[in-house]
Amino acid sequence: MKTLVTGAFGNVGRSALSALFAAGDEITILEAPTEANRGLAERLGKGCRVIFGDVRDPKSAELAIEGQDAVIHLAALIPPAADRDPALTTSINVGGTANLIAAAQRQARPPRLVLASSIAAYGDRLETPWISVTDSLGANHADSYAKSKIECERILRESGLPQAILRLSYIVWRKKLQRDPLMFHMPPSTKIEVCHTEDTGRAFSAAARLPAAEGRTFDIGGGVSCRTTFRDYLDRMFRLFGLGSSAFIPDAAFAKGGFHCGWFTDSDEAEKVLSFRRKTIEDYYAEVKEETRWLRPWARIIAPALRRSLLAGSPFFGKKAHEALD
């Protein structure tokens, strides 16, 4: 099978590549011509060609899509960068998707296009945390990324192409352990259903090839073994980093709402069709424990300074409150 992947060098993209290699696919990658991407391309094995270009460029899309059986479309501008420049977000996310759709429609045998969408499309679900693909979509105010994904879904559905849409939840990866710039924007009581990046990659590979996936929209989450709250998630992660309990960050340091995430009622349906799950949240914590083994002893020594630094990153906590905690 011949499969094109856009955004292949990101978190989910690398996992999708691994799943496609395991399936024996002939892979084409369309990626931005950055120095980092060129370095990653040099480390790829045989059976994979890389085209450096822009998803918004018709010539790049035409060259990449020609002769493909499927397209896994992951390339997108994501938060927080997506929220800083709404026009650029629309240009890349919606314009890039529209360009790929147009190129696919020009093929004698159009490929199946598998779109990476997001749980962000459901908007704030703090008070109604159980989410289903049949729920109405509605981005939070000023959430440019979510709005772009809703529009991408719309134009793909109306394209007439063979298609599948995967709405991703909180994707975890042992290599992405730096502080999330949006950490304080998620209320601590938010329910999250994580999905391991490797499982997510397998979901995309399956959605690109399985007949039962065509024409479907799936909520991609890890299921009951991957459900937690944001506060409990932070608590486990901070302890793994040697910082102890997350209680040093009070609830007042977090936003009161206006974010997204929740628990999927129907992620088990995605598993029945795509058969992608291999990892639980405990597996992920074990990976993080191994990844941070060298860091923990040092972090414990400077834990007070690290805690102050983390708390200082909250835009919702006043200067006097910070000083009171010192």
C-alpha positions in Angstrom: 0.0 0.0 0.0 1.2 3.5 -0.8 0.6 6.1 1.9 1.4 9.8 2.1 1.9 11.3 5.5 2.0 15.0 6.2 3.4 16.3 9.4 5.3 13.0 9.7 8.1 14.3 12.0 5.8 15.4 14.8 4.8 13.4 17.9 1.9 11.4 16.3 3.6 11.5 12.9 6.6 9.5 14.0 4.3 6.9 15.6 2.2 6.7 12.4 5.4 6.2 10.4 6.4 3.3 12.7 3.0 1.7 12.3 3.1 2.1 8.5 6.6 0.7 8.3 5.4 -2.3 10.4 2.6 -2.8 7.9 5.0 -2.8 5.0 3.7 0.4 3.3 5.6 2.3 0.7 5.7 5.7 2.4 5.9 9.3 1.1 6.3 12.2 3.4 5.4 15.8 2.8 7.2 18.0 5.3 8.3 21.6 5.7 12.0 22.2 4.7 13.4 23.0 8.1 16.9 22.1 9.2 15.4 19.8 11.9 13.2 18.0 9.4 16.1 17.5 7.0 18.1 15.9 9.8 15.2 13.5 10.6 14.8 12.6 6.9 18.4 11.6 6.7 17.8 8.9 9.3 14.9 7.3 7.6 15.4 3.9 6.0 14.6 2.6 2.5 11.0 2.5 1.3 10.4 6.0 2.3 10.7 9.2 0.1 10.6 12.7 1.5 9.3 15.7 -0.4 10.1 19.0 1.2 7.4 21.5 0.5 4.3 23.3 1.9 0.9 21.7 2.3 -0.6 24.9 0.9 1.4 24.7 -2.3 -0.5 22.9 -5.2 2.6 21.7 -6.8 3.9 20.1 -3.6 0.6 18.4 -3.0 0.2 17.2 -6.5 3.7 15.6 -6.5 3.2 14.0 -3.1 -0.3 12.6 -3.7 0.2 11.2 -7.2 -0.3 7.4 -7.1 -1.1 7.2 -3.4 -3.7 4.8 -1.9 -4.1 6.9 1.3 -3.2 10.2 2.8 -2.7 10.6 6.6 -3.0 14.3 7.1 -1.3 15.4 10.4 0.3 18.7 9.4 -1.2 21.6 11.3 -0.3 24.7 13.4 -1.2 23.7 17.0 -1.6 25.7 20.2 -0.3 27.9 21.6 1.2 29.1 18.3 -2.2 28.6 16.6 -3.9 31.0 19.0 -1.3 33.7 18.6 -1.9 34.0 14.8 -5.5 33.0 13.8 -4.9 34.0 10.2 -1.8 31.8 9.8 -3.7 29.0 11.6 -6.5 29.2 9.0 -4.0 29.4 6.2 -2.1 26.3 7.2 -4.8 24.1 8.8 -7.8 24.9 6.5 -5.9 26.0 3.4 -3.5 23.1 3.6 -6.3 20.6 4.0 -8.3 22.2 1.1 -5.2 22.0 -1.1 -4.6 18.3 -0.4 -8.3 17.6 -1.0 -8.1 19.4 -4.4 -5.0 17.4 -5.4 -6.6 14.1 -4.3 -9.8 14.9 -6.3 -7.7 15.4 -9.5 -6.3 11.8 -9.2 -7.8 9.1 -11.5 -8.2 7.0 -8.4 -8.6 9.3 -5.4 -6.8 8.2 -2.2 -8.6 7.8 1.2 -7.8 10.9 3.2 -7.5 10.4 7.0 -7.7 13.7 8.8 -6.3 14.4 12.3 -9.0 16.4 14.1 -9.2 17.1 17.8 -11.3 16.9 21.0 -10.9 20.7 21.0 -13.7 20.7 18.4 -16.2 19.9 21.2 -15.4 23.0 23.2 -15.5 23.4 27.0 -16.8 20.2 28.5 -15.9 20.8 32.2 -19.5 20.5 33.3 -20.5 17.8 30.7 -17.3 15.6 30.5 -18.8 12.6 28.7 -18.2 13.1 24.9 -19.5 11.3 21.8 -18.9 11.7 18.1 -22.6 12.5 17.8 -22.3 15.6 20.0 -22.5 18.9 18.4 -19.3 20.7 17.7 -18.5 24.2 19.0 -15.1 25.7 19.6 -14.4 27.9 22.6 -14.3 31.6 21.9 -10.9 32.6 20.4 -9.8 28.9 20.0 -8.4 29.3 16.5 -7.1 25.8 16.4 -10.5 24.2 17.2 -12.3 26.4 14.7 -9.8 25.4 12.0 -10.4 21.7 12.8 -14.1 22.0 12.6 -13.8 23.7 9.2 -11.3 21.0 8.0 -13.8 18.3 8.9 -16.6 20.1 7.0 -14.7 20.5 3.8 -13.5 16.9 3.9 -17.0 15.6 4.4 -18.2 17.7 1.5 -15.3 16.7 -0.8 -16.7 13.3 -1.9 -13.3 11.7 -1.2 -12.9 8.3 0.6 -12.2 9.5 4.1 -11.9 9.0 7.8 -11.7 11.5 10.6 -9.9 10.9 13.9 -10.6 13.2 16.8 -7.6 13.0 19.1 -7.6 13.4 22.9 -4.6 14.1 25.1 -1.7 12.3 23.4 1.2 11.3 25.6 4.8 10.6 24.6 7.7 9.9 26.9 9.9 12.3 24.9 7.6 15.3 25.3 8.2 16.1 29.0 8.9 19.8 29.0 6.4 22.1 30.7 3.3 22.6 28.5 2.8 26.3 27.9 -1.0 25.7 28.2 -0.7 23.9 31.6 -2.5 26.5 33.6 -5.2 27.0 31.0 -6.8 23.6 31.9 -8.9 23.5 35.1 -7.5 20.9 37.5 -10.8 19.1 37.7 -10.8 18.5 33.9 -11.4 14.9 33.0 -8.8 13.6 30.4 -8.6 10.4 28.5 -5.1 10.1 27.4 -3.9 8.0 24.4 -0.4 6.8 24.0 1.3 8.2 20.9 2.2 4.6 19.7 -1.5 3.6 19.9 -2.5 6.8 18.1 -0.1 6.0 15.3 -1.6 2.5 15.0 -5.1 4.1 14.8 -4.1 6.2 11.8 -2.5 3.3 10.0 -5.6 1.2 10.5 -7.9 4.0 9.5 -6.0 4.4 6.2 -6.4 0.8 5.2 -9.4 -0.9 6.8 -12.7 -1.0 4.8 -14.7 -0.6 8.0 -13.1 2.7 8.7 -14.1 4.5 5.5 -16.6 7.2 6.0 -16.4 7.1 9.8 -15.5 9.6 12.5 -13.8 8.2 15.6 -13.0 9.5 19.0 -9.4 8.3 19.7 -8.7 7.7 23.4 -7.2 5.0 25.5 -10.5 4.0 27.2 -11.1 3.3 30.9 -7.5 2.4 31.6 -6.4 5.8 30.4 -8.9 8.0 32.2 -7.9 10.4 34.9 -8.3 14.1 36.0 -5.8 16.8 35.2 -5.0 17.2 38.9 -4.3 13.5 39.4 -2.2 13.5 36.2 -0.1 16.5 37.4 0.3 14.8 40.8 1.7 11.6 39.3 4.0 13.5 36.8 5.4 15.9 39.5 6.2 13.0 41.7 8.0 11.2 38.9 10.1 14.3 38.3 11.0 14.4 42.0 8.9 17.4 42.9 6.5 15.7 45.2 2.8 16.4 45.4 1.2 18.9 43.0 -0.5 20.6 46.0 2.0 23.4 45.9 0.1 24.7 42.9 -3.4 25.8 44.2 -6.5 25.6 42.1 -6.5 29.4 42.0 -3.4 29.2 39.7 -5.5 27.5 37.0 -8.2 28.8 34.6 -11.8 28.3 35.7 -13.0 27.1 32.3 -12.7 27.8 28.6 -10.6 24.7 27.8 -11.5 21.3 26.4 -11.0 17.6 27.1 -13.2 15.0 28.7 -13.9 11.3 28.7 -15.1 9.6 25.5 -18.3 7.5 25.7 -17.4 5.8 22.4 -13.6 5.4 22.2 -14.2 1.6 22.7 -16.1 1.7 19.3 -12.9 3.1 17.7 -10.9 0.2 19.3 -13.4 -2.4 17.9 -12.9 -1.1 14.4 -9.2 0.0 14.4 -7.7 -2.3 17.1 -5.0 0.1 18.1 -4.7 0.0 21.9 -1.6 -1.6 23.5 -0.8 1.0 26.3 -2.5 2.1 29.5 -1.8 5.3 31.4 0.2 3.2 33.9 2.4 2.1 31.0 3.1 5.7 30.2 3.9 6.6 33.8 6.4 3.7 33.8 8.0 5.1 30.7 8.3 8.5 32.2 9.8 7.0 35.4 12.5 5.4 33.3 13.0 8.5 31.2 13.5 10.7 34.2 15.6 8.4 36.4 18.7 10.5 36.0 16.8 13.7 36.7 14.9 12.9 39.9 17.8 13.0 42.4 18.9 16.5 41.1 15.3 17.7 41.0 14.7 16.8 44.6 17.7 18.9 45.6 16.4 22.0 43.8 12.7 21.2 44.2 11.8 24.4 46.1 13.2 26.6 43.3 11.6 24.4 40.6 8.2 24.7 42.4 8.5 28.5 42.5 9.4 28.6 38.8 6.5 26.4 37.8 4.0 28.5 39.9 5.4 31.7 38.4 4.3 30.5 35.0 0.6 30.8 36.0 -1.1 33.9 34.3 -4.0 33.5 36.8 -2.2 33.9 40.1 -1.4 37.4 41.4 2.1 38.6 42.4 1.0 38.9 46.1 -0.2 35.4 46.1 3.1 34.2 44.7 5.0 36.1 47.4 2.7 34.6 50.2 3.8 31.1 49.1 7.5 31.9 49.3 
